[in-house]
Amino acid sequence: MNDIHAEAFASEPLEAFGWSDRWAALFGAVASDDADRYPGRVIRADRGSVLVATTRGLERAEPSAALRRQAGSPFDLPATGDWLSLRRPDRHDITLIDAVLPRTSAFTRGDPGETSVAQVLAANVDVMFVAQPLAGDPNLRRIERELALSWESGAVPVVVLTKADLSADPEAARSAVERIAFGVDVVLTSALSGDGVESVAAYAATGATVAFIGPSGVGKSTLINAVLGHERQATREVRVGDGKGRHTTVTRELIPLPGGGVLMDTPGMRAVAVHDLDEGLDAAFPDIVERAQRCRFRDCEHRDEPGCAVTAAVAEGGLPAERLASYHKLQREAVVAAMKTDARLRAEEVRKWKIIHKSARDHDKRNGRFRP
């Protein structure tokens, strides 16, 4: 965020960033016994510190030592969109974060490596725009993945099909998406013509926080500029052949909207690794969940078991085989992520007891009771 944007943000009241009676009550429950504490919301998270909108203006803040000790993992530390309890001790040159208020939603991405630590990409988002360009056929499998993750986060997903002016048949593309996006609004947009811009803006009601996720080159920045009514976000041409290009957004940050809502811009992501999928998977695949209730076996995996209503629907043409394959893929990723978490927890438990045993041996040795 450059200095011009920072100066504009500093003049905004806290209500412009979504402050409401609900957050006031949650803050009061955390800080009722300390008059020196005050609230704020993370508008951008950087390495080691965050930029926070407060009643005192913009402030740079970092977690207090107590908060770092209490945090079980990076998941518990402040992320963009979090509401915080803050204080500024005497003779400190930076504000301290005492607490992260309970989140209403948390969009997370799993670590694709060997660890199980989840990265919080966006906190307290009410509506998640799953953006997909129509320069070619919509990527239904990616949309399914991002719908599952959005439902799991606690936000309400809305599919936004961008660059409709580049599609030979945008209505057919929308129909294809609607067939896999059960219970989800699908909006056709063109930032160049202005079609669908008002529909997108309508989701950002006063106090609501909305966010975009999607691949690089989807046209999020152009659409955000159209919603804002001015050129705020940098845009860059993408290759005509494959619609790909370099990221124009490099960090997640909150942007107050003219209608009173708050928008979180996010960098384009080539892939979103699954960290946890429980309710989100069922919400994204209700057609499979409904058929699974008619399977002969309760623990049916919908592969080659006898009496499987799901594979029967595929054989009969009522359920696309590629949709079931997508469901199985996400299910496998969720199992692997859970196994990583279990392994990490077991390793932490072993490490804790090693420390305890070492401490006991050292104590016995100091008191002459050491036994090899």
C-alpha positions in Angstrom: 0.0 0.0 0.0 1.6 3.3 -1.1 1.6 6.5 0.9 -1.3 8.0 -1.1 -3.5 5.0 -0.2 -2.4 5.0 3.4 -3.3 8.7 3.8 -6.8 8.1 2.4 -7.2 5.1 4.7 -6.1 7.1 7.8 -9.0 9.4 7.4 -11.6 6.6 7.3 -13.7 5.9 10.4 -13.6 2.4 11.8 -17.1 1.8 10.6 -15.8 2.0 7.0 -13.9 -1.2 7.7 -16.9 -3.1 9.0 -17.1 -2.1 12.7 -20.5 -3.0 14.1 -22.3 -3.7 17.4 -21.3 -7.3 17.1 -17.6 -6.5 17.0 -18.0 -3.9 19.7 -19.6 -6.6 22.0 -16.8 -9.1 21.2 -14.2 -6.4 21.9 -15.9 -5.5 25.1 -15.8 -9.1 26.3 -12.0 -9.2 25.7 -11.0 -5.8 26.9 -13.7 -4.8 29.4 -11.2 -4.7 32.3 -8.6 -2.5 30.5 -9.3 1.1 29.5 -6.0 1.3 27.7 -7.1 -1.2 25.0 -8.7 -0.2 21.8 -10.0 -2.0 18.7 -8.6 -2.2 15.2 -8.8 -4.3 12.0 -6.0 -5.7 10.0 -6.0 -4.1 6.5 -2.7 -5.7 5.5 -0.5 -8.4 7.0 3.2 -8.2 6.3 6.0 -10.4 7.6 6.2 -9.9 11.4 3.8 -7.1 11.7 0.4 -5.8 10.4 -1.1 -2.5 9.3 -4.2 -1.8 11.3 -7.1 0.6 10.9 -8.0 2.0 14.4 -9.9 4.8 15.9 -6.6 6.6 16.1 -5.9 6.2 12.4 -3.5 3.7 10.7 -1.0 2.0 13.0 1.7 -0.6 12.6 1.3 -3.4 15.1 2.8 -6.7 16.1 1.7 -9.6 18.4 2.5 -9.2 22.1 4.8 -11.7 23.7 1.8 -13.2 25.5 -0.1 -13.6 22.3 2.8 -15.4 20.6 3.0 -17.8 23.6 -0.7 -18.5 23.5 -0.8 -19.1 19.8 -0.8 -22.8 19.0 0.3 -22.2 15.4 0.4 -19.3 12.8 -3.3 -19.9 12.3 -3.9 -18.1 15.7 -1.9 -15.0 14.7 -3.4 -12.0 13.0 -4.3 -12.2 9.3 -5.8 -9.7 6.9 -9.4 -9.0 7.9 -9.0 -9.9 11.6 -10.3 -7.7 14.4 -7.9 -7.0 17.2 -7.5 -5.8 20.7 -4.6 -3.3 20.8 -2.6 -1.3 23.3 0.3 1.1 23.1 2.5 0.9 26.2 4.6 3.8 27.3 7.9 4.2 25.6 7.0 1.6 22.9 7.5 2.7 19.3 5.0 0.1 17.9 1.5 -0.9 18.9 1.0 -4.4 20.5 -1.7 -6.9 19.7 -3.2 -8.5 22.8 -5.9 -10.6 21.3 -7.4 -11.6 18.0 -11.2 -11.4 18.3 -13.2 -14.6 17.4 -13.5 -15.0 13.6 -16.7 -15.4 11.8 -14.9 -17.1 8.9 -11.3 -18.0 7.9 -10.3 -18.9 4.4 -7.2 -21.1 4.7 -4.7 -22.7 2.3 -2.8 -25.8 3.2 0.9 -26.1 3.0 1.8 -28.1 -0.1 5.0 -29.4 1.7 5.4 -31.8 4.5 4.1 -29.6 7.3 0.4 -29.3 8.3 0.3 -25.6 9.2 -2.6 -23.8 7.6 -2.2 -20.3 6.2 -5.1 -17.9 6.8 -5.6 -16.0 3.6 -8.6 -14.0 4.6 -10.5 -13.6 7.9 -14.1 -12.4 8.6 -15.2 -12.5 5.0 -19.0 -12.6 4.5 -19.1 -13.2 0.7 -16.3 -15.0 -1.2 -16.3 -14.2 -4.9 -15.0 -17.2 -6.8 -13.7 -15.5 -10.0 -13.2 -17.4 -13.2 -12.5 -15.9 -16.7 -14.5 -16.7 -19.8 -11.7 -16.1 -22.3 -12.1 -19.9 -22.8 -14.2 -22.6 -21.2 -14.7 -22.2 -17.5 -12.5 -24.4 -15.3 -15.3 -26.4 -13.6 -12.9 -28.5 -11.5 -11.1 -25.4 -10.1 -14.5 -23.8 -9.3 -15.6 -27.0 -7.4 -12.4 -26.8 -5.4 -12.8 -23.1 -4.5 -16.5 -23.5 -3.7 -15.6 -26.3 -1.2 -12.9 -24.2 0.4 -15.2 -21.2 0.5 -18.1 -23.1 2.2 -15.6 -24.6 4.6 -14.3 -21.1 5.5 -17.7 -20.0 6.7 -18.2 -17.4 3.9 -21.0 -17.5 1.4 -19.6 -18.2 -2.1 -20.7 -16.4 -5.3 -19.2 -17.4 -8.7 -18.2 -14.4 -10.7 -17.5 -15.1 -14.4 -15.3 -12.3 -15.7 -14.5 -11.2 -19.3 -17.9 -12.3 -20.6 -17.2 -10.1 -23.6 -14.5 -12.6 -24.7 -16.9 -15.6 -24.6 -18.6 -16.9 -27.8 -21.6 -18.0 -25.7 -21.5 -16.6 -22.1 -24.9 -17.9 -21.2 -23.9 -21.4 -22.1 -20.8 -21.0 -19.9 -23.0 -19.7 -17.1 -25.4 -22.7 -17.4 -22.4 -25.1 -17.3 -21.2 -23.5 -14.0 -24.7 -23.5 -12.5 -24.9 -27.3 -13.0 -22.0 -27.8 -10.6 -22.5 -24.7 -8.3 -25.6 -25.9 -6.3 -27.2 -23.2 -4.3 -24.7 -20.6 -5.4 -25.3 -17.4 -7.4 -23.5 -17.2 -10.7 -22.9 -13.7 -12.1 -21.7 -12.8 -15.6 -19.5 -9.7 -15.7 -17.6 -7.6 -18.1 -15.6 -4.8 -16.6 -15.1 -3.3 -20.1 -18.8 -3.0 -20.8 -19.9 -2.6 -17.2 -22.3 -5.6 -17.4 -22.7 -7.3 -14.0 -20.7 -4.7 -12.1 -23.7 -3.4 -10.2 -24.7 -7.0 -9.3 -21.3 -7.7 -7.8 -21.3 -4.4 -5.9 -24.8 -5.3 -4.5 -23.3 -8.1 -2.4 -21.1 -5.6 -0.5 -23.8 -4.2 1.6 -23.0 -1.8 4.4 -20.8 -3.6 6.9 -20.3 -6.6 4.8 -16.8 -7.8 3.8 -16.3 -9.4 0.4 -13.2 -11.0 -1.2 -12.0 -12.3 -4.5 -10.2 -15.6 -5.1 -9.1 -16.9 -8.4 -6.2 -17.5 -10.8 -3.9 -14.7 -12.0 -5.2 -13.0 -15.1 -8.9 -13.5 -14.2 -9.4 -9.7 -14.3 -10.0 -9.1 -10.6 -8.2 -5.8 -10.5 -10.1 -4.5 -13.5 -13.4 -5.5 -11.9 -12.5 -4.0 -8.6 -11.7 -0.7 -10.3 -15.2 -0.8 -11.9 -16.8 -1.5 -8.6 -14.9 1.4 -7.0 -15.6 3.7 -9.8 -11.9 4.8 -10.2 -8.5 3.4 -11.2 -7.1 2.2 -7.9 -5.8 -1.3 -8.7 -2.9 -1.7 -11.1 -3.8 -3.8 -14.1 -1.6 -5.6 -16.7 -2.3 -7.2 -20.0 -2.3 -11.0 -20.1 -1.2 -13.2 -23.0 -3.9 -13.8 -25.6 -3.0 -17.4 -26.1 -3.6 -18.7 -22.6 -5.0 -15.8 -20.7 -2.1 -15.9 -18.2 0.0 -13.1 -16.9 1.9 -11.8 -14.0 0.2 -11.0 -10.7 -0.9 -7.3 -10.4 -2.0 -7.7 -6.8 0.9 -8.8 -4.6 -0.6 -8.7 -1.1 -4.0 -9.1 0.6 -5.5 -5.8 1.7 -8.9 -4.3 2.7 -10.5 -1.6 0.6 -13.5 0.4 1.8 -16.2 0.6 -0.8 -18.4 3.6 -1.7 -21.6 1.7 -0.7 -20.3 1.0 2.8 -19.0 -2.5 2.4 -15.4 -3.6 2.5 -13.5 -5.5 -0.2 -10.5 -7.7 0.2 -8.3 -8.0 -2.8 -6.1 -11.1 -3.0 -3.2 -12.1 -5.2 -3.9 -14.6 -8.0 -3.2 -18.1 -6.9 -2.1 -20.9 -9.3 -3.5 -23.5 -6.9 -5.2 -23.7 -3.5 -4.0 -26.6 -1.4 -6.6 -28.2 0.8 -6.0 -27.9 4.6 -9.3 -29.1 6.0 -12.6 -30.1 4.3 -15.5 -31.3 6.4 -18.7 -29.4 5.8 -17.3 -27.6 2.8 -17.0 -30.8 0.7 -20.6 -31.8 1.4 -21.8 -28.3 0.7 -20.0 -28.2 -2.7 -21.2 -31.7 -3.8 -24.8 -32.0 -2.5 -25.7 -34.1 -5.5 -23.2 -36.8 -4.5 -24.1 -36.5 -0.8 -27.8 -37.0 -1.6 -27.2 -40.1 -3.7 -24.8 -41.5 -1.1 -27.7 -41.8 1.3 -29.1 -44.5 -1.0 -25.9 -46.6 -1.1 -26.2 -50.1 0.3 -23.3 -49.6 2.7 -23.0 -46.7 5.1 -19.2 -46.5 4.6 -19.4 -46.8 0.8 -16.5 -45.0 -0.9 -18.4 -44.7 -4.2 -15.8 -46.7 -6.3 -16.6 -50.3 -7.0 -18.8 -51.4 -4.1 -22.0 -53.3 -4.9 -25.2 -51.3 -4.4 -23.5 -47.9 -4.8 -26.1 -45.3 -5.8 -23.4 -42.8 -6.8 -21.5 -45.0 -9.3 -24.9 -46.1 -10.6 -25.8 -42.5 -11.3 -22.5 -42.1 -13.2 -23.3 -45.3 -15.2 -26.8 -44.0 -16.0 -25.5 -40.6 -17.1 -27.2 -38.7 -14.2 -23.8 -37.7 -12.7 -20.7 -36.7 -14.7 -17.8 -39.1 -14.1 -15.4 -36.1 -13.9 -17.5 -34.6 -11.1 -17.2 -37.8 -9.0 -13.4 -37.8 -9.8 -13.1 -34.3 -8.6 -15.0 -35.2 -5.4 -12.6 -38.2 -4.8 -9.6 -36.0 -5.5 -10.6 -33.3 -2.9 -11.5 -36.1 -0.4 -8.0 -37.6 -0.8 -6.3 -34.3 -0.3 -8.4 -33.7 2.9 -7.3 -37.1 4.2 -3.6 -36.4 3.5 -3.9 -33.0 5.2 -5.5 -34.6 8.3 -2.7 -37.2 8.4 -0.1 -34.4 8.3 -1.9 -32.7 11.2 -2.0 -35.9 13.2 1.7 -36.5 12.5 2.6 -33.0 13.6 0.6 -33.3 16.8 2.2 -36.6 17.6 5.7 -35.1 17.1 4.8 -32.1 19.3 3.6 -34.5 22.0 6.8 -36.6 21.8 8.9 -33.4 22.0 7.0 -32.1 25.0 7.6 -35.4 26.9 11.2 -35.4 26.0 11.6 -32.0 27.5 9.7 -33.1 30.6 11.9 -36.2 31.0 15.1 -34.2 30.4 14.0 -31.6 33.0 13.3 -34.4 35.5 16.6 -36.1 34.9 18.5 -32.8 35.3 16.6 -32.1 38.6 17.5 -35.5 40.0 21.1 -35.1 38.9 21.3 -31.7 40.7 19.9 -33.3 43.9 22.1 -36.4 43.8 19.4 -38.8 42.7 20.5 -39.3 39.2 20.0 -42.8 37.8 21.6 -43.6 34.3 
